[in-house]
Amino acid sequence: MSQDKIENYHSKAKKTVRTIATKKIDKPSKRAIVFPSVEANSTKQNFKTGNFTNKSFLIPVEQNPDIRDEVDLVVAELTKNTVSALACKAHSVPLEKYLDLKKGEKLDYTFFDICGNETVKIARWFYLYQEYLENGMRLPMTIQVESKRGFGYNYDAVNNATNGNHNTFVHNLLRKQGTEITLLSSSISPAAWDSLFAQIYLIYCSMPNKEIEFKSINVYNNSDICEREEGQIGKLAEEMAMIDMVINDREELDTTILSKLKKVFKSYNELICDNSEKVELKHRVRKVRGKAKKSTNKVAFVDMFNIKTKADLNKTKTIKAIRKYADKQGIKVSNILGGIGRSLTIRA
């Protein structure tokens, strides 16, 4: 038995937090973001528990281009009420393209299973899209809390903005709310607790129009000690946390929380040298002739070229049209064909 710890998404701890995150909600979700990867374990579990039905509109997200086609296929096997996996990170999901606030379309459940850090950029995303979160929405979230690795400037920004008092603030907040904290592994490093509390502080500050109930926090190690097979490469075990939250509306904006968020953003921007990486509270609106440019809905390639089946791709006329469009737009033909293939699979 090797003593190396390798990443194991079927570990006892991971299964435990997945069960908690997908426990049955009051009524099936109408709209949700999903982070399925190629196995879609949590998404499948949500269908089993009844949290998702064929009426639930799912917005899959996958930042890895190498597995995006596989993600589309596995989600398409579960439901047709979805879209092709978005090629972006969690902090870049454009909800306005898929949900219409004027029609009351909001997220009412999402397992924010990012298994990474709650960064300043994700906090900004929550701030910008907090009105897209339904009152009473359940929001379980997995984050990495292994020391400050990968968290870097984000931790420093919180620490500087609070003069090192984020631990005390979060400790008092969780005690006041009666948050249940469970340790699923034998031990967690002090640095991991510090990282966890800094990230909880970021989450708390990210939605000044909302009241966040921290229901429970499960801290665990995302790996078992497993025998390493020949040629297998695995990551070292990561200390993780699953934070189970309920998001409620406030009657009015909490200016104190907004002030805390601004201080974190200011501190973060002072630490960042690259201007393109700095964060702002507001969307940048591109203006044309003094008026905000309206967003337009993109037409799917299958509709653009009137493709109903894969056999249509064998038509000379269709291939010429695709190549002409690709040359004009400066994009690869393979990208267009890939999009058509995903769309045909989803619509089948």
Secondary structure in CASP SS format (residue, H / E / C, confidence):
PFRMAT SS
TARGET T0000
AUTHOR 0000-0000-0000
METHOD secondary structure of the structure
MODEL  1
M C 1.00
S C 1.00
Q C 1.00
D C 1.00
K E 1.00
I E 1.00
E E 1.00
N C 1.00
Y C 1.00
H C 1.00
S C 1.00
K H 1.00
A H 1.00
K H 1.00
K H 1.00
T H 1.00
V H 1.00
R H 1.00
T H 1.00
I H 1.00
A H 1.00
T C 1.00
K C 1.00
K C 1.00
I C 1.00
D C 1.00
K C 1.00
P C 1.00
S C 1.00
K C 1.00
R E 1.00
A E 1.00
I E 1.00
V E 1.00
F C 1.00
P C 1.00
S C 1.00
V C 1.00
E C 1.00
A C 1.00
N H 1.00
S H 1.00
T H 1.00
K H 1.00
Q H 1.00
N H 1.00
F H 1.00
K H 1.00
T H 1.00
G C 1.00
N C 1.00
F C 1.00
T C 1.00
N C 1.00
K C 1.00
S C 1.00
F E 1.00
L E 1.00
I E 1.00
P E 1.00
V E 1.00
E C 1.00
Q C 1.00
N C 1.00
P C 1.00
D C 1.00
I C 1.00
R H 1.00
D H 1.00
E H 1.00
V H 1.00
D H 1.00
L H 1.00
V H 1.00
V H 1.00
A H 1.00
E H 1.00
L H 1.00
T C 1.00
K C 1.00
N C 1.00
T E 1.00
V C 1.00
S C 1.00
A C 1.00
L E 1.00
A C 1.00
C C 1.00
K C 1.00
A H 1.00
H H 1.00
S H 1.00
V C 1.00
P C 1.00
L H 1.00
E H 1.00
K H 1.00
Y C 1.00
L C 1.00
D C 1.00
L H 1.00
K H 1.00
K H 1.00
G C 1.00
E C 1.00
K C 1.00
L E 1.00
D E 1.00
Y E 1.00
T C 1.00
F C 1.00
F E 1.00
D E 1.00
I E 1.00
C E 1.00
G E 1.00
N C 1.00
E C 1.00
T C 1.00
V H 1.00
K H 1.00
I H 1.00
A H 1.00
R H 1.00
W H 1.00
F H 1.00
Y H 1.00
L H 1.00
Y H 1.00
Q H 1.00
E H 1.00
Y H 1.00
L E 1.00
E E 1.00
N E 1.00
G E 1.00
M E 1.00
R E 1.00
L E 1.00
P E 1.00
M E 1.00
T E 1.00
I E 1.00
Q E 1.00
V C 1.00
E C 1.00
S C 1.00
K C 1.00
R C 1.00
G C 1.00
F C 1.00
G H 1.00
Y H 1.00
N H 1.00
Y H 1.00
D H 1.00
A H 1.00
V H 1.00
N H 1.00
N H 1.00
A H 1.00
T C 1.00
N C 1.00
G C 1.00
N C 1.00
H H 1.00
N H 1.00
T H 1.00
F H 1.00
V H 1.00
H H 1.00
N H 1.00
L H 1.00
L H 1.00
R H 1.00
K H 1.00
Q H 1.00
G C 1.00
T C 1.00
E E 1.00
I E 1.00
T E 1.00
L E 1.00
L C 1.00
S C 1.00
S C 1.00
S C 1.00
I C 1.00
S C 1.00
P H 1.00
A H 1.00
A H 1.00
W H 1.00
D H 1.00
S H 1.00
L H 1.00
F H 1.00
A H 1.00
Q H 1.00
I H 1.00
Y H 1.00
L H 1.00
I H 1.00
Y H 1.00
C H 1.00
S C 1.00
M C 1.00
P C 1.00
N C 1.00
K E 1.00
E E 1.00
I E 1.00
E E 1.00
F E 1.00
K E 1.00
S E 1.00
I E 1.00
N E 1.00
V E 1.00
Y E 1.00
N E 1.00
N C 1.00
S E 1.00
D E 1.00
I E 1.00
C C 1.00
E C 1.00
R C 1.00
E C 1.00
E C 1.00
G C 1.00
Q C 1.00
I C 1.00
G C 1.00
K C 1.00
L C 1.00
A C 1.00
E C 1.00
E E 1.00
M E 1.00
A E 1.00
M E 1.00
I E 1.00
D E 1.00
M E 1.00
V E 1.00
I E 1.00
N E 1.00
D E 1.00
R C 1.00
E C 1.00
E C 1.00
L C 1.00
D C 1.00
T H 1.00
T H 1.00
I H 1.00
L H 1.00
S H 1.00
K H 1.00
L H 1.00
K H 1.00
K H 1.00
V H 1.00
F H 1.00
K H 1.00
S H 1.00
Y H 1.00
N H 1.00
E H 1.00
L H 1.00
I C 1.00
C C 1.00
D C 1.00
N H 1.00
S H 1.00
E H 1.00
K C 1.00
V C 1.00
E C 1.00
L C 1.00
K C 1.00
H C 1.00
R C 1.00
V C 1.00
R C 1.00
K E 1.00
V E 1.00
R C 1.00
G C 1.00
K E 1.00
A E 1.00
K C 1.00
K C 1.00
S C 1.00
T C 1.00
N C 1.00
K C 1.00
V C 1.00
A C 1.00
F H 1.00
V H 1.00
D H 1.00
M H 1.00
F C 1.00
N C 1.00
I C 1.00
K C 1.00
T C 1.00
K H 1.00
A H 1.00
D H 1.00
L H 1.00
N H 1.00
K C 1.00
T H 1.00
K H 1.00
T H 1.00
I H 1.00
K H 1.00
A H 1.00
I H 1.00
R H 1.00
K H 1.00
Y H 1.00
A H 1.00
D H 1.00
K H 1.00
Q H 1.00
G C 1.00
I C 1.00
K C 1.00
V H 1.00
S H 1.00
N H 1.00
I H 1.00
L H 1.00
G H 1.00
G H 1.00
I H 1.00
G H 1.00
R H 1.00
S H 1.00
L H 1.00
T H 1.00
I H 1.00
R H 1.00
A C 1.00
END
